[in-house]
């Protein structure tokens, strides 16, 4: 009888331990799942990998490399697995860049095993607007993110009877070309060529409509971290409005290639070289001719730029 009781007690203890272990395991799984900790590990399932590669192939400007035998073999060796490391996808993208001479595309990811935590590529847009004086309105855009033009357009409604607009694009090299074109359209008279955007398999020319905000002078601030959309906007406004636009700055990034940004739940960010831009055959190299005059001008901060504006009003 005692032996039977002892056996039953041990059985109950074992069951309790198993039950506690099960509860603990469920709790750990819940915490990991709830806070997306799985996403910080360096692997993805095959469906996610296929989705990332599909986005890349749909958007990539240099689509000819996708027909390369080495690229196809490497891709097939990756997607035929059940679990795929983020590094394997990165190797496929790096191989594509090497084949095309692409220096724009960037695949970035979190991987705790490799100590990679910082992976964010996309710079959140900051929008600033204010009245400088009775004649001058200031707008700063740190990127051409989503809804940039909507905010810009609403800000222009406050510029009635003002002669001068300052458009501060310092540090802005994130280019959503739709937003750039729409902002240019807000400032250009009708039937002007804004820009031509060339993709892997198509090319589109964008023209302005008849509605626009008119200013006596538009001042555009650029710096060494201004690129792509900032360069395109500055160049098209200058070429179309001539002396009514003054571009103030020195060297810019010289980015004639625009990117599409993709963000995935498993802590992967992807910027893909997707298009070329030009303004009636001109690009960032042609923008440089308008900046030469400021080569020896002190432009270290906003106050320096504003001082130049005061001399030109």
NORNOR-V88631 format. One record per residue. N is the residue number from 1. SS is DSSP state (@ for helix, = for strand, . for the rest). OMEGA is omega in degrees with one decimal (none if undefined). Layout:
n,ss,omega
N,SS,OMEGA
N,SS,OMEGA
This chain:
n,ss,omega
1,.,178.8
2,@,-178.8
3,@,179.0
4,@,178.4
5,@,179.8
6,@,179.7
7,@,179.5
8,@,179.1
9,@,179.1
10,@,179.2
11,@,178.6
12,@,-179.9
13,@,179.0
14,@,179.6
15,@,178.7
16,@,179.4
17,@,178.5
18,@,179.9
19,@,178.8
20,@,178.4
21,@,179.4
22,@,178.8
23,@,179.3
24,@,-179.8
25,@,178.3
26,@,179.6
27,@,178.6
28,@,179.2
29,@,-179.7
30,@,-179.4
31,@,-179.7
32,@,-179.3
33,@,-175.4
34,@,-177.6
35,.,174.2
36,.,-178.8
37,@,175.8
38,@,-175.6
39,@,-178.0
40,@,176.8
41,.,-168.7
42,.,178.3
43,=,176.4
44,=,175.0
45,=,-171.7
46,@,-179.5
47,@,177.1
48,@,179.1
49,@,179.0
50,@,179.5
51,@,179.1
52,@,-179.9
53,@,177.2
54,@,177.4
55,@,178.5
56,@,-176.0
57,@,178.5
58,@,-171.6
59,@,-166.4
60,.,-179.7
61,.,-175.3
62,.,-171.5
63,@,-178.3
64,@,-178.3
65,@,-179.5
66,@,177.5
67,@,179.4
68,.,-176.8
69,@,179.1
70,@,179.0
71,@,-178.3
72,@,-179.8
73,@,180.0
74,@,179.0
75,@,-179.1
76,@,179.1
77,@,-179.9
78,@,-171.4
79,@,176.6
80,.,177.0
81,.,176.8
82,.,177.8
83,=,-173.2
84,=,179.2
85,=,176.2
86,@,179.3
87,@,177.7
88,@,176.4
89,@,178.3
90,@,179.8
91,@,176.8
92,@,179.1
93,@,179.9
94,@,177.9
95,@,178.3
96,@,179.2
97,@,179.4
98,@,-179.6
99,@,-174.1
100,@,-173.9
101,.,-178.0
102,.,177.6
103,.,-175.6
104,.,-176.1
105,.,-178.8
106,=,177.2
107,=,-174.3
108,=,-174.2
109,=,174.6
110,.,176.9
111,=,-175.9
112,@,-178.6
113,@,178.9
114,@,-180.0
115,.,179.9
116,=,179.8
117,.,-177.9
118,.,-177.9
119,.,-174.1
120,.,178.6
121,.,-172.4
122,.,-177.9
123,.,-178.6
124,.,-176.3
125,.,171.3
126,.,-177.6
127,=,-179.4
128,=,178.2
129,=,175.6
130,=,176.7
131,=,179.8
132,=,174.8
133,=,-175.8
134,.,-176.7
135,.,-168.8
136,=,178.0
137,=,-175.6
138,=,175.9
139,=,175.4
140,=,175.8
141,=,-179.8
142,.,172.2
143,.,174.2
144,=,179.7
145,.,179.7
146,.,178.5
147,.,178.4
148,@,-177.7
149,@,179.7
150,@,177.5
151,@,179.4
152,@,-178.6
153,@,179.0
154,@,178.3
155,@,-179.4
156,@,177.7
157,@,-179.0
158,@,-174.6
159,@,-178.4
160,.,179.6
161,.,174.6
162,.,-176.4
163,.,-170.4
164,=,174.0
165,=,173.5
166,=,179.5
167,=,-174.7
168,=,-178.3
169,.,177.7
170,.,178.3
171,.,-175.5
172,.,176.8
173,.,175.6
174,.,-169.9
175,=,162.7
176,.,-167.9
177,@,177.5
178,@,-179.9
179,@,179.6
180,@,-177.9
181,@,-180.0
182,@,176.6
183,@,176.1
184,@,179.8
185,@,178.7
186,@,-173.3
187,@,-176.7
188,.,172.8
189,.,-176.2
190,.,174.1
191,.,172.8
192,.,175.6
193,=,179.5
194,=,-178.0
195,=,171.0
196,=,179.3
197,=,-178.5
198,=,176.4
199,.,-178.0
200,.,-174.0
201,.,-179.5
202,.,178.5
203,=,-177.9
204,=,174.7
205,=,-177.4
206,=,-179.0
207,=,-179.4
208,.,174.5
209,.,-171.4
210,.,-176.7
211,.,178.5
212,.,175.4
213,.,-176.0
214,.,176.0
215,.,175.6
216,.,179.2
217,=,174.1
218,=,177.9
219,=,-179.2
220,=,179.9
221,=,176.5
222,.,173.3
223,.,-175.4
224,.,176.9
225,.,174.0
226,.,-177.7
227,.,173.5
228,.,-176.9
229,@,178.5
230,@,179.0
231,@,179.3
232,@,-179.2
233,@,179.4
234,@,-176.7
235,@,-178.5
236,@,177.1
237,@,180.0
238,@,-177.9
239,@,-177.5
240,@,-175.7
241,@,173.6
242,@,-173.6
243,@,177.6
244,@,178.3
245,=,174.8
246,=,178.4
247,=,-176.3
248,=,-179.4
249,.,177.9
250,.,178.2
251,.,171.8
252,.,-173.7
253,.,-178.4
254,.,-177.8
255,.,177.2
256,.,179.2
257,=,179.0
258,=,-175.0
259,=,166.7
260,=,-178.3
261,=,177.4
262,=,177.2
263,=,-176.9
264,=,-173.6
265,.,-176.7
266,.,173.3
267,.,174.4
268,=,171.7
269,=,-170.9
270,=,171.7
271,=,-171.8
272,=,174.2
273,=,-168.3
274,=,-177.0
275,=,171.1
276,=,176.1
277,=,170.0
278,=,176.8
279,=,-176.4
280,.,176.4
281,.,-179.9
282,=,-179.9
283,.,-173.6
284,@,178.0
285,@,179.3
286,@,175.7
287,@,-174.7
288,@,-177.5
289,@,179.4
290,@,-176.6
291,.,-176.6
292,@,-176.0
293,@,-177.9
294,@,-177.6
295,.,-177.0
296,.,179.8
297,.,178.1
298,.,179.8
299,.,-175.9
300,.,-177.0
301,.,-177.4
302,@,-179.2
303,@,178.2
304,@,178.7
305,@,-178.8
306,@,177.5
307,@,177.1
308,@,179.0
309,@,-178.5
310,@,179.3
311,@,-173.9
312,@,179.5
313,.,none
